[in-house]
């Protein structure tokens, strides 16, 4: 077991790769009541074209299947595994993102028992035609719930505008139509392909003894047999650099219009430290441009174009990336124009060093604050690992950022061809 | 060792609570200002914190305040409004990185406390007994937009409508943002008057959570938090009149939406200071609080009617809400399942396993809440609202002592009051 201490943030992690390929990370946090564990596979909604394990031909699976599989994995021959956790005093949950599916529990007692339950249920799929059919009703309601949510529609609307082919444009849950094509055999095929231990990471954080926990996991895994580790083949269609749609207007039954603008990342494929540095530079840059201490924010707020719902964000994974900026607004069209102009203005004006240093300080504080949360550490550590980065290197890389780094991402990311707008407007 | 190391000192004009713990990498300062809900000044209260955090005597714009916070290693300042029982609460939160993790930094806690103090006691233009008119106008616009946007999130909207219907003609029916009609009449002058009144009359609690030296915090508090000397002796607890529903009120509205939102309000007739409160918590857990609960199992798992089906209690008004998102044509079926499950609870028809499991999960969730600085304050502040004192350990023990009979007795006190259904058009 490898032990690594990150002095600047006061954390020590214990890591090991087991013989079956499973990556285990333990982070002891004394003083906390809760232990939080996530068991995550590097498989999300975008993985819809791949070569199934043991086969030669590539397949394309129905939209929403990774999320459907997440729901179904909880069901076993003798009932729902949710209840096993709750009998053992733990609350269990799961989520599917574009690139990951995570199963998790949190508890203040019986950590070991719950950990074994987590490993065992994720590693023993049980699907029947009948239970698959029943789940279609529940997920159908989940899809409809999001359909009525204007914030969610605006966010996914802008991503949909950006992409021609990339599956990030497809709703994680799929549609009522697409999930109707899901069968138990398809679920097994996805499971066999993506739930191999070598494609997964187990993270445990809380008041635990790392040696005992590691021994327990090793024993549990040694008693199971898995197929030989083979290379995973995923396929993505060619994706142009420019956006697919410049604008979309969605009428909904609401009072206050919303506007989100987005820029599609022009250069994808970054991993490891290159990705870490790039996303930090993007984060610092967006704070400089639109943070609450910026001239732009002040102007937008003073002119009544935004309110307290204003937000901005940058996301990047290996095969896609984008920035989004948005708010509730009375004047969605004007806001979109203004945001675009502000970005262009920023591109032609030199960065201010004082602002840059202050934003760096701000980021250090906000990283420390997010380390209060066990959930944040577990989820982000996993995302970082899957992208070849280490969460606890963040402050170090942040310190090393220069104004030139910021200038570079500014010129590279915010280009006209990458710009798109999604408005949600009241139905008349 | 006690689960929470809370020291409370009565500062005569307000209460200071220090909670020492080395779990967190930050120090949190949380200020709660509470006032009984009345229609008159609610909208001013909703505006006040946003105007205050926009400018001080020294930092004359929001931009300058935000830059100062960034200088202090990204300290975050947020304010928000909430309703607990018949109280309207303004909360300011300031979180700051602990200096231990910052290279060569000292005294940033004091700097943060000074900033919060300036925001509270030295607003821009305060010397002229008014607020900056431009700022007031800007925040009025923003508040109006927030009030209007309440309509847009249908889950929250249905919840708000249920409460309006259920508490018609009662103070609790009002939303924490106040009302659209009252925004226009507010100006720098009358808002400032209200502000002075709030400083004199609100019941105020200041919490500091983190790896702190309580004595040092106390000194800082004495230095930075001096409320007006003519503060009234504030009455702490407010008692709630439990109204008896004569019949179940049913309100159905139609909108062009994909999923119907079913929200049902019940009178529990039990509040936080009541001796039945722990039994009510256990009741709610078995009924609809968790994923092993009756509502989740019967509405979602057995019938596939919904993605969510749950219940929650409001601790200080004596209300329970059941919420579910369903197809509009499943309305009757869902309501009848919910009624059936409540009847089961009234008849003591729940298993030993459901009962034990719920207690474990309840205690679990309280303990987990203590792993977050805001959560700690949230739990402790219930006691201020209800004017009771006990330790968290005692709370957990009280849950342990709840009997099956008590849960059944509590179930029989619960009365359905109002059904609100927001249904899709043409369904």
Interface residues (C-beta under 8 A of the other chain):
Chain A: X8 X9 X10 X29 X31 X32 X33 X34 X80 X82 X83 X86 X87 X89 X90 X91 X92 X106 X107 X108 X109 X134 X135 X136 X137 X138 X139 X141 X142 X144 X145 X147 X148 X149 X150 X151 X252 X253 X254 X255 X256 X291 X292 X293 X294 X295 X297 X298 X301 X302 X304 X307 X308 X309 X328 X330 X358 X359 X361 X362 X363 X364 X365 X366 X368 X369 X371 X372 X373 X374 X427
Chain B: X3 X21 X22 X23 X24 X25 X26 X50 X61 X62 X63 X64 X66 X67 X69 X70 X71 X72 X73 X74 X75 X76 X95 X96 X97 X98 X100 X101 X102 X138 X141 X142 X145 X146 X148 X149 X151 X152 X153 X154 X155 X255 X256 X257 X258 X259 X290 X291 X292 X300 X301 X304 X305 X306 X307 X308 X325 X326 X327 X353 X357 X360 X361 X363 X364 X365 X367 X368 X370 X371 X372 X373
